[in-house]
Amino acid sequence: MKNQTNIIRIPLDKLLPHPENPNRMSKQNFDKLKHHIKQTGNYEPLIVRAHPEIENHFQILNGHHRANALRQIGETFADCVEWNVDDDNARILLATLNRLGGKDELNLKISLIKNLSEKFSAKDLSKLLPDTKQVIERLKDITKPPANFKADSKAFLNTLVFFLDDEQIEIVEAALEKAIQQNLERKQQVTKSQQMSQAITTISKSFFKGVYNERI
């Protein structure tokens, strides 16, 4: 049976979460989602199905965080699309709907941030986008070549990508901020991206120095 795409408004107290939903959102991103919905009233409709066990209720397949955000800002209804799926297909949807969004293509993301930055500050954008203020500022500067950078046939810039949980990012950001301040006391003003690369190098050198000293 073809799933309908008409948007229907369903009372939030009739929407129940799927018990096997694996998707979790950090508090920071959830707060941004809630702020966005409250400020604009815009959000993607939730995908639901008729609850398999509770009459006159629906089970959320995609949009658990949107439903919680709507509840917290005082809404009583949610825009939804009802799909007719069995338990197995519901589980497939739980495993894929929040994972198929793809990833940002860097050059397009940079262009998007630059265009948004013409009307919004990095601080304002950080309240609306999943990116932090520091990431937004770095994306604005990323196409600028480092000061005093001498290009030659062997020279190139490397990009590191890694993922941190909430506790790790707090520790890393604190260390980076301290290293940036230390470097700024000794060197001339540089771009945000240069500050970050210098800070990471300073921390790395400090680590290796400590490791070698311990071995001696």
C-alpha positions, 0 to 999 in steps of 0.5 A, a space after each residue: 500500500 502506498 504511504 500517504 503524504 498528506 500532512 495531518 495534525 495529531 495531538 501530541 498526547 496521542 503520539 508515543 515514541 517507538 521503544 526501539 528508537 536508537 537515535 539520540 541528540 546532544 543537549 546542545 543540538 536539541 536546544 538549537 532545534 527547540 529554539 528554531 521551532 519556537 522562533 520560526 514555527 517551521 519543522 519537518 512533519 513527523 513520520 508516524 504509524 497507527 500504534 500497533 497496540 494502543 487504539 487511537 494513538 500513533 507511534 513515532 518513526 521519525 521525529 522523536 526530538 521534534 515531538 519533545 521540542 514541541 512539547 517543551 515549548 508548549 505546543 499541543 499538536 504536531 504536523 505528521 505524515 502517517 505511513 502504513 508499515 509493519 513492525 519489521 519495516 518500522 525497525 528499518 525506518 528507525 535505523 535509516 531515516 535519521 542516518 540517510 541525510 548524508 554529509 556536508 560537501 565542504 565547498 558548498 558548506 563554506 559557500 553557504 556559511 559565507 552567504 549566511 554570514 552576510 546577514 548573521 553573526 557567527 554567534 547568531 548562526 551558532 544558535 540556529 545551526 548544528 555548528 558551534 561559533 568556532 566552527 562557523 568562524 573557521 569555515 568563514 576563514 578556511 579559503 584564506 591561505 595562511 599568512 606567510 605560507 610559501 607554496 611549493 611542490 611539496 607543500 600542502 595542507 592536511 585536514 583532520 576529521 574526528 568525532 568527540 562526545 560532549 565530555 571530550 569536546 569540553 576538555 578539548 575546547 578548554 585545552 585549545 583555548 588555553 593553547 591559543 591564548 599562550 600562542 597569542 602572547 608570543 605571536 602576531 594576530 592570525 586567523 581563527 583557523 591558524 590559531 586552531 592549528 597552532 594550538 593543536 601543534 602546541 598541545 601535541 608538542 607538550 604531550 610528546 615532551 611529557 612522554 619523553 621526559 617520563 621515559 628518561 
